Amino acid sequence: PRAGIRLAMKTCFSGSFGAISSDAATPLAMVLTELIQNAAEHAFGEEERGHVVVEARRRGDRLDIAVLDDGVGLPAGFDPRATTSLGVSIVATLVESELGGVLSFGPRHPATGGGGTRVRIQVPLGGR
């Protein structure tokens, strides 16, 4: 967090990643670290408390991960392909190029669009 800002953020993990090869585990660890750091820096204002949840579901040879926060949400018109954010670029490269997965950004509650951000990662693990 920025200097002079006190942040109270709780991170929770739900589900299971199952067994993952080191070829997939290393970039996944980097992606999750970056996404949690982004939530700490951008989702919550000064003196705010917030929650970040990492949900993992293994579905056969596919891993679905969601990183959710209850912060301010994405800026209006946010386009991950057009952003100048180095963190988002790193995450996109790792998920799409290194892991052959799919990355999406949206509101925490897609049906209502309110309160927070959801980043979804879908990664094939067959042969990894």
C-alpha positions, -999 to 999 in steps of 0.1 A, spaced: 0 0 0 10 36 -5 30 53 23 9 68 50 -21 45 43 -34 21 69 -51 -9 54 -70 -37 71 -75 -64 45 -85 -100 52 -77 -126 26 -96 -159 26 -90 -190 5 -118 -214 -5 -117 -247 -25 -87 -267 -37 -61 -264 -64 -54 -301 -63 -20 -314 -75 -4 -289 -99 29 -293 -117 57 -268 -110 53 -256 -146 18 -244 -138 23 -237 -100 50 -210 -104 31 -187 -129 -1 -193 -109 16 -182 -77 28 -151 -95 -6 -143 -109 -23 -147 -75 3 -126 -58 -2 -98 -83 -40 -99 -81 -40 -98 -43 -15 -69 -44 -37 -51 -69 -67 -55 -46 -47 -41 -17 -35 -11 -37 -67 -2 -57 -98 -17 -42 -98 0 -8 -94 36 2 -75 51 31 -85 36 65 -109 12 48 -113 -24 57 -119 -50 30 -119 -86 21 -102 -105 -7 -114 -141 -14 -95 -166 -36 -118 -194 -48 -103 -224 -65 -122 -253 -81 -106 -282 -99 -128 -296 -127 -111 -325 -142 -81 -312 -161 -92 -276 -157 -87 -252 -128 -111 -223 -123 -99 -196 -100 -118 -164 -89 -102 -135 -70 -129 -114 -55 -128 -82 -34 -155 -60 -19 -138 -28 -27 -147 1 -50 -149 -20 -82 -134 -15 -116 -133 20 -131 -160 28 -156 -150 15 -191 -122 -6 -178 -106 -26 -206 -78 -50 -195 -65 -50 -231 -61 -12 -232 -48 -6 -197 -13 7 -191 -11 -12 -158 20 -33 -157 4 -57 -131 -26 -64 -154 -2 -69 -184 19 -94 -164 -12 -113 -152 -26 -115 -187 7 -127 -202 12 -154 -175 -24 -166 -177 -28 -165 -215 7 -172 -228 24 -192 -201 -6 -212 -189 -28 -212 -221 -57 -200 -200 -85 -174 -201 -86 -142 -180 -116 -120 -174 -124 -90 -152 -158 -79 -140 -180 -69 -111 -180 -92 -80 -217 -97 -85 -223 -99 -122 -261 -99 -119 -262 -66 -100 -229 -51 -111 -224 -37 -76 -196 -36 -51 -162 -50 -58 -143 -68 -85 -141 -104 -97 -111 -117 -117 -117 -151 -132 -89 -174 -144 -95 -206 -163 -65 -228 -169 -62 -261 -186 -40 -285 -167 -39 -315 -190 -4 -325 -197 10 -301 -170 
